[in-house]
Amino acid sequence: MKTILEKKLTYKALGFLYQNDFLIDAAMENPSPELQAKFKIKNVCAVIPGVLVERLESTLSLLNMTKGEFLTSAIIDALDKADSVMEECGVTEHLEELADHQAKEREVA
């Protein structure tokens, strides 16, 4: 368990790192057409169970986070994990070999 000092230092350090995130979040909530085009911003929708939505909204309210902020972070973490698992299982190597094979076939054709 962290001491009071460690908790306070962690809070301050994270606050320093993420102090300008609210500007990004505000821009992402209602992006202009120019911003959408420049950064290829897209809306991601998914149907999920109501109990999960309630839990998400409760947690976000408690932490004062937006859905976009939370889901962007969660998706990045999930994709990083997926990349790691695919690398461990040899998917990346297999795809590279497949691409090499297809490139050689194109050279012959």
KESE-910739 format. One record per residue (C-alpha): residue in one letter; x, z, y. Coordinates in pm, whole numbers. Example, Ala and Ser with C-alpha at 12.3 -4.5 7.8 and 13.67 -1.06 7.14 Angstrom:
+---------+--------+--------+--------+
: residuo :      X :      Z :      Y :
+---------+--------+--------+--------+
:       A :   1230 :    780 :   -450 :
:       S :   1367 :    714 :   -106 :
+---------+--------+--------+--------+
This chain:
+---------+--------+--------+--------+
: residuo :      X :      Z :      Y :
+---------+--------+--------+--------+
:       M :      0 :      0 :      0 :
:       K :    128 :    -89 :    344 :
:       T :    202 :    178 :    599 :
:       I :     22 :    186 :    933 :
:       L :    332 :     42 :   1098 :
:       E :    360 :   -240 :    842 :
:       K :     -9 :   -325 :    890 :
:       K :     31 :   -332 :   1268 :
:       L :    348 :   -542 :   1250 :
:       T :    181 :   -786 :   1010 :
:       Y :   -120 :   -812 :   1241 :
:       K :    100 :   -880 :   1545 :
:       A :    324 :  -1128 :   1362 :
:       L :     29 :  -1327 :   1231 :
:       G :   -137 :  -1314 :   1572 :
:       F :    177 :  -1463 :   1724 :
:       L :    186 :  -1743 :   1467 :
:       Y :   -182 :  -1835 :   1500 :
:       Q :   -254 :  -1756 :   1865 :
:       N :   -340 :  -2116 :   1957 :
:       D :   -547 :  -2199 :   1649 :
:       F :   -869 :  -2137 :   1839 :
:       L :   -795 :  -2446 :   2054 :
:       I :   -755 :  -2663 :   1746 :
:       D :  -1068 :  -2515 :   1589 :
:       A :  -1269 :  -2579 :   1904 :
:       A :  -1155 :  -2941 :   1915 :
:       M :  -1237 :  -2990 :   1548 :
:       E :  -1589 :  -2842 :   1579 :
:       N :  -1706 :  -3134 :   1792 :
:       P :  -1428 :  -3395 :   1800 :
:       S :  -1448 :  -3686 :   2039 :
:       P :  -1454 :  -4038 :   1893 :
:       E :  -1095 :  -4083 :   2014 :
:       L :   -981 :  -3766 :   1837 :
:       Q :  -1165 :  -3868 :   1521 :
:       A :   -996 :  -4209 :   1523 :
:       K :   -649 :  -4081 :   1609 :
:       F :   -639 :  -3806 :   1344 :
:       K :   -878 :  -3970 :   1095 :
:       I :  -1107 :  -3667 :   1103 :
:       K :  -1380 :  -3676 :    839 :
:       N :  -1662 :  -3444 :    743 :
:       V :  -1644 :  -3302 :    389 :
:       C :  -1974 :  -3196 :    238 :
:       A :  -2045 :  -3030 :    -94 :
:       V :  -2349 :  -2872 :   -248 :
:       I :  -2263 :  -2521 :   -367 :
:       P :  -2473 :  -2228 :   -497 :
:       G :  -2655 :  -2024 :   -233 :
:       V :  -2494 :  -1699 :   -344 :
:       L :  -2153 :  -1854 :   -276 :
:       V :  -2265 :  -1976 :     67 :
:       E :  -2388 :  -1626 :    152 :
:       R :  -2058 :  -1476 :     40 :
:       L :  -1863 :  -1736 :    241 :
:       E :  -2068 :  -1678 :    556 :
:       S :  -2043 :  -1300 :    519 :
:       T :  -1665 :  -1317 :    478 :
:       L :  -1623 :  -1560 :    767 :
:       S :  -1836 :  -1342 :    992 :
:       L :  -1633 :  -1036 :    903 :
:       L :  -1303 :  -1218 :    966 :
:       N :  -1433 :  -1409 :   1270 :
:       M :  -1330 :  -1743 :   1116 :
:       T :  -1497 :  -2082 :   1127 :
:       K :  -1592 :  -2267 :    810 :
:       G :  -1356 :  -2546 :    909 :
:       E :  -1064 :  -2310 :    955 :
:       F :  -1128 :  -2140 :    623 :
:       L :  -1200 :  -2452 :    421 :
:       T :   -904 :  -2644 :    562 :
:       S :   -672 :  -2361 :    458 :
:       A :   -839 :  -2330 :    117 :
:       I :   -818 :  -2706 :     54 :
:       I :   -449 :  -2715 :    148 :
:       D :   -377 :  -2426 :    -92 :
:       A :   -583 :  -2588 :   -369 :
:       L :   -416 :  -2928 :   -326 :
:       D :    -69 :  -2768 :   -325 :
:       K :   -160 :  -2589 :   -650 :
:       A :   -296 :  -2912 :   -801 :
:       D :     27 :  -3093 :   -707 :
:       S :    230 :  -2817 :   -870 :
:       V :     25 :  -2824 :  -1192 :
:       M :     41 :  -3204 :  -1211 :
:       E :    416 :  -3191 :  -1160 :
:       E :    455 :  -2928 :  -1433 :
:       C :    240 :  -3130 :  -1674 :
:       G :    425 :  -3456 :  -1610 :
:       V :    147 :  -3641 :  -1429 :
:       T :    373 :  -3730 :  -1136 :
:       E :    643 :  -3864 :  -1367 :
:       H :    385 :  -4061 :  -1564 :
:       L :    245 :  -4221 :  -1247 :
:       E :    596 :  -4313 :  -1131 :
:       E :    669 :  -4476 :  -1467 :
:       L :    338 :  -4662 :  -1454 :
:       A :    413 :  -4788 :  -1102 :
:       D :    760 :  -4904 :  -1213 :
:       H :    609 :  -5084 :  -1513 :
:       Q :    350 :  -5258 :  -1294 :
:       A :    617 :  -5360 :  -1043 :
:       K :    825 :  -5516 :  -1322 :
:       E :    518 :  -5702 :  -1449 :
:       R :    460 :  -5844 :  -1098 :
:       E :    822 :  -5959 :  -1080 :
:       V :    784 :  -6149 :  -1407 :
:       A :    456 :  -6311 :  -1297 :
+---------+--------+--------+--------+
